[in-house]
Amino acid sequence: MKTIDEFLSSLYRLNVKLWLEDEQLCYSAPEDVLTPELSQQLQERKAEILDFFQQTQLAFGQSFQAIQPVSRLEPLPLSFAQARLWFLEQLQTGSAIYNIPTAYRVQGSLNLALLKQCFNEIVRRHETLRTNFTLVEGQPVQVISETFSLEFPIIDLVKLSLDEQEKEIQRLANQEAQKNFDLAHDLLIRVTLVKLNETEHVVLLTLHHIIADGWSMEILIKELAILYEAFSKKQPSPLPELTIQYADFAVWQRQWLQGNRLQTQLAYWKKQLQGTLSVLQLPTDYPRARVQSFRGEHQTFSLSETLTQKLKILSQRENTTLFTTLLAAFKVLLYRYTGQDDIIVGSPIANRHRKETEWLIGFFVNTLVLRSHLSGNLTFKGLLHQIRETILEAYDHQDVPFEKLVEELQPERDLSYSPLFQVKFRLENSAPDAIELPSLTLSPLQQTYSTAKLDLSLDLYHTPSGIVGAFEYNKDLFAPETIGRMIGHYCTLLESITQNPDAELWELSLLTSAEQEQILFEWNQTKTPYTQDLCFHQIFEQQVEKTPLNIALVFEEQQLTYDELNRRSNQLAHYLQKLGVKPEIKVGIYLERSIEMIVALLGIMKAGGAYVPLDPVYKSDRISLMLADAHTSVVITSQKLLTELPDYDKEIICLDRDWNQIASESEENPSRDATGHVCTTQNLAYLIYTSGSTGIPKGVLISHEGLVNLTEDKIRVCDVHRDSCVLQFFSFSFDASIPEIIMALGSGGKLCLAKVEILPGPNLLKLIREQAVTHITITPSALAILPVEELPSLKMVLVGGEAPSPELINNWSKERIFINAYGPTEVTVNASMVQCGNGHSILPTIRPSANKQLYILDPYLQPVPVGVLGELYIAGVGLARGYHNQSEKTALAFVPNPFGEGRMYKTGDLAYYLPDGRIKLCSRIDNQVKIRGFRIELGEIEALLNQHPQVQTSIVTVREDSRLIGYYVIEAESNITANELRGFLRDKLPAYMIPSALVELDTLPLTPNGKIDYRALPEPDRIRSSEIEYLAPRTPFEETLTRIFMQVLGIEQISIHDDFFDLGGHSLLATQLIAQSLQAFQVELSVIDLFEAPTVAQLAQRIEKRQILTQIQGESLENEEEREEIEF
């Protein structure tokens, strides 16, 4: 048995507070702590505890000084909580967000007069129920009515059928819940009675949150039961008169919480919440709106009694509470969903640890901001102990109201999300199912109307059969299916925690077994037959036999048939074999785009070798690096380029100079090289260089097997036939050129080589028309520049390298195949080809191609749930061998596949699953954009810019100083300014997503490969901030506002571009400023206007426009009245 010291210490750690009051032992404790066992221990050791207190004159908890009633003759301030809620009401004028609606079914013989008498007595007892809130000299104050009249409307549904009654009850309950209160004039409690029959009624009860909280509602119902019983027996109220009222508490709170007491508590919170407070970015189904909406919905669930018991045992074993364990699991869920290791959750606390407040109706509840630092290698037990300490410390500093914390910390203001935390967690004891009154039974009704003051809340309740809970969510952010999956993941996580609490956080199971099966295997069912015993050049040779006279190549005025191309490439192959080219030998191709370039490619493959493309447009230093790294034994070039080729001490073939000698070689297909070696599908097909992050190119080694799989998949998906004409547009050194070549020459179609000089525009369209091109591969950026014209020959457009916009898909998919392709060089060009538009989705997504598997994994290679961001990995046929001569980089990028055979490639691309298995690509991991703690998807901003009818195309980038910059090209004969575009975005996006500068360009700069050339984008002119330049008022509106700004903020000089909030403005000062502005300008104005226009210049412009509009409307009304009089 513990000593008394040990016992009291353990109680303290569980946040059980003990104190003496009038020589009585009093205690308070979190609901989930006060188990029957603990209550029994307290009862058994009561005498021992009292003796200890008397001996030491020490009481755990706070030294209590009674709250005293105050005079009602002076203005009564609002409590801190009321002040913030009053301010939030000014932001959401006319809304019912902060209503507390409840409904009770009343069964039995109801005495209506008695019920009304009970409610009136409760309103009389509690001043807060007859309190209003008005402004006095710019400050909100409480105004208590001595006289009041509680209306008690009765709605008769007796004549309706049972089904009709139930539907009408729900409609009335929703209607009542959505009816707003006027804080200045209405009684802030409403009671409506719905009569169903003589023995069954429904009471609809609604209070405003500014005068009540959840605890208050329990007090109200308890007092109602006590009073109804007493009044039904003709007895007076047995309830003792209240010693203080809520207004007394509000005055006491403001007096008590100041000086050293406030600073000591604030110091803790400032330390706990120091640094960047990142917004919790749960994956949402819908974009976050400019202004936070509060349209809520909820989904319920339950934990089995067995699981509940396991969680209780774990909590007891770890010397913590069930609340702590369930909160820790919730934080793990948030960590796994967001990838953020700094998780902040709000948790309400009753804040009634004083005896005077225990039976008061009022807005007492406080919210504790619980911050945790998680990482994958932290064990759940380790997290549990960390959170336990955080909770205990928070309880010790719980007297600082959340509202005061916001005011002191001044977090980044934004109307699109709540400050400090965006999710909430609570655990409470469940309310009784029914309340028995004399001849009556009251049963709570399930509410169907819901608001969501946060992005997400998890509310859990103790019941005799286990834990029940509900996820309340903002339905403008989340779809119901997403929350349903989240519930499953939370339950799976809890099961995993009870089985292995010593596991590291990343090891804990999140996905159900069915989800894991679907994500890893069902969505990767891509097994497709492909030729496994032939190399690409052999497939080409088979095609030669089928269509020898078909045109294979066209370049300007030149063309070759399949037979001619085959014979030439055979001659070169035999020639190369005599120079020692065989399997695994690499041969460089240093040629401009031409017929000879394709002859060289085929000739090298037929000889058994692997080709290495070397683009003549590259600088000589880069060519030298590539040649040195590749160890090519031969380079094929032309006399024209020979002088530009860097020093090379091995064999050089100039096709134009040496062709007579090459032409003497056999025209037959070489079956093996001179030494008898046969090229197999496992041999190297090509070595292609990509740009390395260090500036040094990386050589990627691709075998024939992947190339053959790609060839057949391309021909099948892109619908290429013998009569097709495929454009070869991409640079030969860019791997996008490979599918252009192979899908034409592998199908019997014609390959049309475009001159290097032809850029996206009229010349490209001319070539497409003249050559009747049927298939083009192009980047979205290049395609966006092309005028949309009728091209009857064009049957397929394939885009890759970037994600196409829905507008681009719509424009180019009409009556033709439009394919969004994706794939890094390391997986043989394509890992996905998905049709878009023309009856298919216009959202650019990816799915695994033939014989490929796509996995989205977290940093610990665990599959992520649908909607959750992770890194994309690719497995299957076509993975490169690795990087040439870079074994360390190869080991980092190509890792063992934990879900199947072989390896998988780590792409570095962020992506997430859609519910149907499609995958949405996001940014690169090493190029994530974060602004003010928000992870931003630039494509979302670009998509909105492109929706403007005058914008042709746009891109958004982020500069090193974390500024978002937008670049846009307008349609011909359009005229729109950057300010107009910014206004267009401001109506649709949160403030943190609005670019700080918008720059108009004639055209977007492109690289030779057709992608956006970000380095060529001009640097926008930097706008001088008001800290550098003082600007005096320029108009009478600005002069008046400047005076108001200076008076409210208490500063002597202000520039018209200074931000009110940057200068120290906060919510209460904002209400004062708006109050003074309303008197000065006589226009409709609210606090939300100040948030959206926080400078003198911006607010003055808004006020001036409204005054003009009001004047015009007034004149119109006068004219209308005059006209009507004349007509009459």
Buried (B, 14 or more C-beta within 10 A) or exposed (E): EEEEEEBBEBBBBBBBBBBBEEEEBBBBBBBBBBBEEBEEBBEEBEEEBBEBBEEEEEBBBEEBEEBEEBEBEEEBBBBBBBBBBBBBBBBBEEBBBBBBBBBBBBBBEBBEEBBBBBBBBBBBBBBBBBBBBEBEEBBBBBBBEEEEEBEBEEBEBEEBEEEEBEEBBBEBBBEBBBBBBBBEEEBBBBBBBBBBEEEBBBBBBBBBBBBBBBBBBEBBBEBBBBBBBBBBEEEEBEBEEBBBBBBBBBBBBBEBBEEEEBEEBBEBBEEBBEEEBBBBBBBBBEBBBBBBBBEBBBBEBBBEEEBBEBBBEBBBEBEBBBBBBBBBBBBBBBBBBBBBBBBBBBBBBBBBBBBBBBBBBBBBBBBBBBBBEBEBEBBBBBBBBBBBEBBBBBBEBBBBBBBBBBBBBEBBBBBBBBBBBBBBBBBBEEEEEEBEBBEBBBBBBEBBBBBBBBBBBBBBBBBEEBBBBBBBBBBBBBBEEBBEBBBBBBBBBBBBBBEBBEBBBBBBBBBBEEBBEBBBEEBBEBEBEBBEEBBBBBBBBEBBEEBBEBBBBBBEEEBBBBBBBBBBBBBBBBBBBEBBBBBEBBBBBBBBBBBBBBBBBBBBBBBBBBBBBBBBEBEEEBBBBBBEBBEBBBBBBBEEBBEEBBEBEEBBBBBEEBBEEBEEBEBEBBEEBBEEBEBBBEBBBBBBBBEEEEEEBBBBBBBBBBBBBBBBBBBBBBBBEEEBBBBBBBBBBBBBBBBBBBBBBBBBBBBBBBEBEBBBEEEBBEBBBEBBBBBBBBBBBBBBBBEEEEBEBBBBBBBBBBBBBBBBBBBBBEEBBBBBBBBBBBBBBBBBBBBBBBEBBBBBBBBBBBBBBBBBBBEEBBBBBBBBBBBBBBBBBBBBBBBBBBEEBBEEBBBEBBBBEEBBBBBBBBBBBBEEBBBBBBBEBEEBBEBBBBBBBBBBBBBBBBBBEBBBBBBBBBBEEEBBBBBBBBEEEEEBEBEEBBEBBBEBBBBBBBBBBBBBBEEBBBBBBBBBBEEEBEEBEEEEEBEEEEBEBEBEBBBBBBBBBBEBBEEEEBBBBBBBBBBEBBBBBBBBBBBBBBEBBEBEBBBBBBBBBBBBBBBBBBBBEBBEEEEEEEEEEEEEEEEEEEEE
